[in-house]
Amino acid sequence: MEEKAIKRLYYSIAEVSRITGLKPYVLRYWETEFRELRPAKNRAGNRIYRKSDIRLIFTIKRLLYHEKYTIEGARQKLQWIKKNNDPQMSLSLYEAKSLDLIDELRQMLSELTEVLDDLHRGVAQSG
């Protein structure tokens, strides 16, 4: 079931920025780096993103930020994903957003573990 906040046909760059947690300049930059990401423009020239564009953005974000691919590596992996009909390209927006949240939580927990390990080592060395 789709989340209320992401049920429309088209989304502005500001809405996509809020949904994905990415700055608008990052979204615009990715358009220059990933040929698959080409949102349409309305009569006023503003970008209008479809759900498929947002799913693609979540996939690119995962490849770059969480799986640590380079831009070129992410391009190649994206081609492989599309060629092999990988299931992550057919996720609902709600599922894609949920996976993104899980990735971010996993990263924060990893960073917290490092901080706690450093504190534990500091206490052990001084005690």
C-alpha angles and dihedrals in degrees: 000000000000119000115248094241092058105044103102130104097236134022133198121235089254091055092046089049090054094045095048099034091235127127116248091243089058091053091049091048092050089055088063093048103040115050090196089065105076112138115197120247127229125226090277090055095250119141115254116196125204125209090260089056091052092048088051090050090053089050092050091046091052092049094048104034105029106024090037098227119163117240090261092046091049090051090054093044090049090054089050091049092051094043092051096042091239111200093234089075091060098050118124116248089251091055093045091049090047092052089049091052091049090051091051092048091049090052093048091049090050091051091047090051090053091051092049091047090051091049091048091051090048092052092045092051094048096042 
